[in-house]
Amino acid sequence: MNTPTDDASTSAALAGDAPDITRPEPAADSRLVAAALAEAPSITRKDLNWALVLCFLAWTFAVYDFVLFGNLLPEMAADLGWSSAQSTGINTAVTAGTALVAFGIGPIVDRFGRRKGIVLAVAGAALASGLTAVAGLIAGVVGGLGVIVLVMVRSMAGLGYAEQAINATYLNELFAQTHTDARRAKRRGFIYSLVQSGWPVGSVLAAASVYVLFPIGGWELPFVVAMFPAVFVLLAAKKLKETPQFVLRREADCLLKDGHEAEAFELARESGIDLAEQSTPLAAAFKGASLRPTLIISIAFMLSWFGVLCFVMLGTSYLTAPDGKDVPFTNALGILVVSNGTAFLGYLFHGWLGDRIGRRNTIALGWILSGLSFLALVLAPQGSFGLIIALYSSGLFFLIGPFAALLFFNGESFPAHTRATGGSIINASGQLGALIAGIGVTAALASGSGWGSAVMAWGCVPILLSGLVILGARNVDPRAVRTD
């Protein structure tokens, strides 16, 4: 039997004047949440160690291919009849293509997975190596059309260049699963620096392969041989596990698409992932918490690559030029050998230092000291070989070394759903910096400014600016224990 109060409430409800009662949200189905959590792989220290080895090898062989083209470009130009201007123009087009490919890989990795991204990058670098030999032969026969094919093939090498950004994303998330206490967390940067040291190792392997293989089979043979190490990496990559963060994010997205909103947000809460942003990864990288690191770190990274172009890629040209340091070519090669060893030590030092004073501060300090070292190099008198090699080595130590801290810093600066995309945008900005600096140096030399003025304006100053710009990024406590 209804009471008068019940009747009044019922009548009010039927009339649309129901009392203001807040309805509770529907409870999440614990079975769906548990099933989604069960999909996440368990990551052990053994899994992490295997991933570290594979990522190091993947990056080493990617660098091997990436550097090989620059090492062999003069010989390719001589064989195919390219002028200096044509050779420079082809390299500029390849740099632009590399940037576009490296930029595009991030959204793919955020959508399809970090492990698949590593496989794609390794396979792309291997394919680019083999096809370079074929495209070069086509260019020798059909001329301009073959050059276009060559540029397209070498642009594919941007997949290999993107390997470092994918590695940083992948290992950053594995570290979050295995370094779950402050004692282990404080060593993450140094451990990653060992992986990133694949750059000088790959560079040395590329130089050695040219020395051994070029007299046997011309410039094509080193590119063909570069394909084979990737086969081992691709086979070994089958043992890599996907990161739990990516798997859980994918499961939460599936729950949302199926209409299980309560379960998706309960899964996000229990696993520590962020579901607040539902845009595509590319759009999300320029929104919310991702906007600041995307812009600030990209600009700093781009400026630092002005220096890489001037003092790494064009280092021999600057050192041997009469209006540069006028160093004999054999001595310049000796400086480059020493600098590769210096760069290796720079990776380890900056990885170690980033674990102690913070990666942002380490990067800023390194690039400011690098800019000052190269400024002193430009001002140093010709003929002072000891001073030149000391300043050049110091400049590279502080220019290249911070990249170990920077790439790990990228992963710390983004939420899981934009981590690979943000990293790829930053990584691609380096090639954009090299492209702009190449145009700037070429214009400066064409105007008669000389190598000293060119590398000061397009190398020293941008490196200093990169160290200042990176201070605008959010600092991350290196002792913090992350779960995402």
N, C-alpha and C positions, 0 to 999 in steps of 0.2 A: 504494500500500500504506500503510495507516494505521500510525502509530507508536503505542506504548503510551500515550504522553501524549495523542495525539489521541483514542484510544478512551476514555480516562478522562474527558476533557473532554466527549466526546459523551454518555457515560453519565450524567455529572453533570448535563448540560443536560437530558436526558430525564427525569431524576429530580427536576428542579426545583431543583437545587443548583448552577446555573451560576455561574462566577466573577463577581465584581462588576465588570463592564466597562461604563463609561459610553458609551452610543451617541451618536455625533455627530448634531447636528440636521441635518435634510435641507437641502441647499443650495438657496438661492432660485433660481428660474428667471430668469435675467438678461433673457430676452426679454420676459417679462411685466412686469418692473420697468421696462425701457426703454420699453415701449409705454405704461405708465402715466405715466412722466416726460414722454413726448412730448405728452401731452394738455394739459399746463400751458401756458397762453398766455405768449408773450414780451411783457414790459412795457417800453416805451421811454419816454424822457422826454416825447415827444410824446403818448403815451397818458396819462401822468400829468397833463400840462398840460391836456389835454382834460377829464379827470376833475375837475380842480380847478375849471374853469369851470362844468361841469355841476352839480357838487355845490353850488357857491355859488349858482347860479340856483335849483336845486331847494330849497335851504334858504330862500332869500329869498322865494320864492313860497309856501312852506309857512308861514313866519312871517306873510306877508301875510294869508293866510286865518285863521291862528290868532289874530292880533291884531284882525282885522276884527270878529270877533264881539263882543269886549269893547268896541271903540269904538262899535259900533252898538247895543249892548244897551239903553241908555237910550231911543233912538228906537224900537226894536222894542217896548219895554215901553209906551211912550206910545201907539203905534199899535195894539197888541193889547190894551190895557187892563189890563196887569199892574200890580199894586201893587209897591212897593219890596221887600216881603217875598217876593212871588212871583218877582220878577226875580232876587233874590239866591238864592232856592232853586233856580231853574232853572240859574243859573250854577254852583252847587255840584254839582248833578246832572251837568252837563256835564263839570265838572272830574273827577268820579269816573269817568265813562265814558271820558274821555280817558286817564286813568291805566291803566285796564284794557286799552284797545286798544294803548297804547304798550308795556305790559308784554308783551302777546302777540306782538308783531311779532318780537322777538328770536329765539325758537326757530325761527320760520319762515325768517328770514334765515340762521341757522346750518344749516338743513336744505336750503334751496333756492337759496341764493346771495346774495351782496351786491348784485350788479347787479340781480337781480329784486326785491330789497328796495327799492332806490332807485326803481324803476319803480312798485312797489306804493304806496310812500309818496306819490309825486307824484300818481299817479292818485287815491288816496284823498282827498288834500287838495282836488284839483280837484272830485271828485264831491261832497264835503261842502259845498263852496262853492255849487255849483249847486243841490243839494237843500235847502240852508238856506232859499233864497228860496221854494221850493215848500212846505217844511214850515211856514214861517212863515204862508203863506197858509192852509194847512190848519188851523193853530192858531187863526187868526182866525175860521174858520167853525165848527169843531166843538169848540173849547175844549180841555178836558183831554186828550182823545185826541190832538189835534194837538200839544199840548205834549210828550207822550211821544214822538211821532214826531220832533219837533224835537230833543229831548235825544239820541235815538238817532243822528240825522244828525250832530249836532255832536260826539258821541262819536267818530264816524268820523274827525273831524279829528285824533284822536290818531295816525293814520297820518302826517299831516304833521308833528306834533310829534316823532314818532319819527325823522324824517329826519335830525336832527342826530346821533343815536346810530349810525344806519346809515352816514352819511357818515364818522364817526370810524373805524368799523371798516374800511370800504372803503379810505379813504385811508391809514390806518395800515399796511395790508398792501401797498398799492402803494408807499408810501415804503420799506418794507423791501426791495422789489425794485429800486428805482431809486437810493436813497440808501445805497449800499453802501460808502461810505468816510466817515471821521470828518468830513471837510470839509463834505460834503453833509448828513450826519446832524444836524449842529448847527443846521441851519436848518429842520428839519421843523416844529417847533412854531410858528414865526413864519409859515411858509407856510400852515399849517392855520388860524391865527388869521384870515387873510384870508377863508377860506371861512366861518368861524363869524361873521364880521362881517355876514353876511347878516341877522342878527337886527335891528340898528338900521336897515339898509337896507329890509328888509321892513316894519318898523314905520313908517318915514317914508312908504313907498309906500301903506300902508294908510290913514294919516292923510290923505295927499293925495287918494286916491281918494274918501274920504268927503267931503272938501271940494268936489271937483269934481262927483262923480256923484250925491250925495244930493239936491241941489236939483233934479236932472233927473228921476230915477226913484225917489226914496225909498230906503229902506234895502235894498230887494231888488236894485237895480241894481249896487251894488258887489260883491255876492256873485256875481252872474251874470258880471260882467266878470272876476272872479278866476279863472274857469275857463280862460280862453283862453291865458294865459302857459304853463300846464301842457302844452298841446298841443305847443308848441315843445320843451319839455324832454323830453317823452316821445318825440318823433321823434328828437331829438338823442341820447337815451340809447341808441339802437341801436348807436352807435359805441363805447359803453363796453365794455371787456373785463372778464371775471370775473377775480378775483384768483387767481394761481397757488396760493396757500395753500389756498383753498377747493377748487379743482379737485383738487389732490393729496390732500387729506384725503378727498374723495369717492371718488377712485380707490382709496385704501388701504382704505376701508370696503367697497368693492365686492369687493376681493381677499379680505378677511376673510370676507365673506358667501359667497363662492365656495369657501371652504376653503383659500385660498392664504395661510396665515398667515405663512410664511417670507418670501414676496414682499411682503406688506403691511408687515412690520416692516423689511425692507430698503429699501423705498420711503420709509418714514418716516425711516429713518436718513439716507438720501441727500438727502432734501429738507428735513430739519430740522423736521418736524412731529411732534406728540405723539400716539401711539396708546395711551397707558397707560390712558386713561379711555374706556370704551365705553358709559357711560350716555347717556340722552337729554341734549341740551344743557341743558334746564331743571334736571334733577337734578344734572348735572355742575357747574353753576354754584355749587352749595352743597357741593362736595366738593373735597378736595385743595388744589391751589394756587389754585383759583378762589374758595374760601370766604372767605378774608380780604378780597380786594378787593370781593367782592359785598357783604359786610356793612358794612365800614368806609366805602367810598366811597358806598354807598347812603345810609347814615345822614347823612354829611356833606352830600351833595347834597340830601337832604330838608330838613335844617335850613337850608341856604342859601336854599331856596325859600320858607321862612317870610318871609325878607327880601324876596324878589322880590314876594311877595303884598302885603306892607305898603308897600313903597317904589316899586314899578313898577306893579303892577296897581291898587293903591288910592292911588297917589301923589297924584293930583289931589285926591281926597277928603280926605286928610290935610292937604295944603298949604292948602286953602281953608276947612277947618273952623274955626269960631270957637275951639274948644278944641284946635285943632292949631296951624298957623302963621298962620291968618287972612290968607292972601295972596289978593288979588283973582284972579278966575278967569283973566283975560287974562295976568296976571303968572305964574300957575301954568303956563299953556300955554307961556310963554316959558321957564320953568325946564325943562319937559319937552323942549323943542326942544334946549336947550343940553345936557341930560343925554343925549340920543340921540347927539349928537356926541361927548360924553365917553365913552359906552359903546363907540363905535367905536374911539376911541383906546385905551381900556382893553383891548380884544381884542388889538390889535397889541402893546401894551406887555407884557402878560402872556404872549403867545405868544413874544415875543423873550426875556423874562426866563427863561421856563421852559427855553429851550434852553441857558441858562447856569448856573443854580443848581439845576436840577431842577424838574420840574413839580409834584411834591408840595409842595415848599417854597414855590414861587411861589403856589400855591393857598392854602396856610395863611396866608402873609403877607398876601395880598390880602384875604381874608375877615376876618382880625383887624383890619386897618386900616379895612375897610368898617364893621365893627361899631362901632369907636371913632368913626368919622366920623358915623354916624347917631346914636350916643349924644350926641355934641356938638350935632348938629342938634336933637334933642329938647329939650336943655337950653338951646339958644340962645333969647334973648328974641324975642318977636314984634316985627315992625316993622323988624328988622335985615335988610333984603332982600339986601344984598350978602353978608352972612355966611351967610344961609340958602342962597342959590344956590351959594355956594362949597362948603359942607358937603354939600349934596344932590348936587352934581356929583362931589365926592370920594367920597361913599358909593357912588354908582353905578359910578364908575370902578373901584373895588376890589371891588364886588360882582359886576358883570356880566363884567368883563374876565377873571377867572380861569376862566370856563367854557370859553374857548378852550383853555387848558392842561388843564382837567379832562377834556374829552371826548377829547383825544388821550392823556391819561394812562390813561383807561379801556382803550384799545386796547393800551397797553403792559403793562397789569396782568394780562391774561388770555391763556391759550393759545388757539390758533386755533379749537378746536372749541367754546369757550364765549364767544368774544369778542363776537359780536353779542348773544347771550343775556344775558351779564353787563352789557353796555352798555345793553340795553333795560330791565333791572331797575333799574339806576341811574337811567336817564332817567325811568322811570315813577315812581320815588320822589319826583321833583320835584313832580309833580302831587299826590301824596299829601301832601307838605309844604304845598302851597298849599291843599289841602282842609282840613287840620287848622288851619292858621293862619287861614283864613277863618272857621271855626267859632269859634276862640278870639277873634278880633277882634270878631266879631259879639256874642259873649257878654259881652266886656269893655265894649263900648259900651252894650249893653242894661242892664248893671249900673250904668251911670253913671260908669264909670272915666274916660272921656274918651279922645280920640285919642292924647294924649301917653303916657299910661300903657299904652294898648293896643299901640301900635307899639314901645314900649320892651320890653314883656314878650314880644310875639309876633314882633318883628322884630330889634331890636338884640341881645338876648341870644342867640337862636338863631344869628344870623350869627357872633357871637364863638365860640360852641360849635362851629360847623361848621369854623372854622379850626383849632381844637384837635383835633377828631375826625379830620380828614384826616391828621394827623401819625401816626396809627396804621396807615396804609397803608404798604406796602412802597415804599421809594424806588427810583426807576429812574434810572440814570445817563443823562442826555440825550445823552451822547457815544457811548453804546453803539451798535454797528451790528447791527441785528436782521435775521434771515433768515426769521422766521415771522410 
